[in-house]
Amino acid sequence: MPGSSPPSLPGSPVPSPEAREVPPASEIALAVGDAVRLVGVPPYLKTADPMPMLRPSDLVESDEIGHVVEIRALGQFAVRFRRGAFLIRRVDLSPVEVPG
């Protein structure tokens, strides 16, 4: 029935409407051109080149903002940072609001 909420189990907490409106950052869809920041620094970075290479993780600063340039399979995104483009998992990225 349109407009009705799904049934809940007895004793289960019912989330408030505000809690249902804002999904966690890991569930927010990213598109090409979006600004992102690394949530955690992985032990290494994989380049987004046709022949990928592993690079040290210190090539990307923790406060550096990158831009999504390509969406890859298995939840990976090619993100261009100041020192190159790297394949990053979605769970390691956080969307950023860029002023202007």
N, C-alpha and C positions, 0 to 999 in steps of 0.2 A: 504494500500500500504506500503510495507516494506521501512523503512528508512525515512518516512515522519513524521512530527510532527502532533499531534492532532490539530484540528482547534480551534482557540481561539475566544472569543466573542469580538465584536468591543468595544474598550475603556478599555478592561481588560489588566492589566499589564502582560507582558510576562517575566517570570523569566529567568535570565541568565543561561547558561549551568552549571556554577560553582555552582549556588544555587540549581540546581536539583540533583547534584551528591552527596551532603552530607545531608543525612536525619537527622532529630532531634534525640537526644539520646534516646528518648522514643520509636522511631521506629526501632532502631538498634536491630537486633535479638541477643539474648544471647544464649549461648550453655553451656552444662555441662562443668565445668572446667574453665570458664571465670572468671576473677577477676573483682569485682564490689565494689562500695562504695555507702553508703546511701546518697541520695540527701537531704532528709529532715528526721528528726527524728520523727517517728510516736509516738502517745501517749503511745503505748504499743507494745510489740513484741509477736507474736504467735509462739510457738515452732514448729518445723517440726517433732515432735515425732508422733508415731502411735496414741497416746492420747494427742492431743495438749493442751497446757496450755498458759495462758497469763502471760507474764513476764514484768517487768519494762523496759522502753526503755533505761535506762542508762547502760545496759549490753553491748551495742555496742557504741564505741567511734565514733565521727563524722568523724575522719580521718582514721578509721580502714578499711582495705581491707579484703573482704571476697571472697569466691569462690562458684560459683553455683554448687550445688551437685545434684539437681533434678529440673525438670520442672513440675509444677503442673497445674491443670486446672484453668480457670478464670484469666489468666495472673499473676499467682503467681509463685514464684521461691523459692526453699529451698536453703538458702545461709548459708554456714558454716563460722562463725566468731570465734574469739578466745574463747569466752565463750559459744559457742553452735551454733546449726543450727536453723534458724528461717524462717518462711514464710513471704516473702516480695513481695509486688505488684511491677510490672514492672515499673510503673511510679515513684516509690521511689528509683530506682536503676540507677546508672550511670556506664557504662563500664570504666575500668581503664587499662592503659597500664603498665604492670609490666616489669621492666628492667630485662634482663637476661634470 
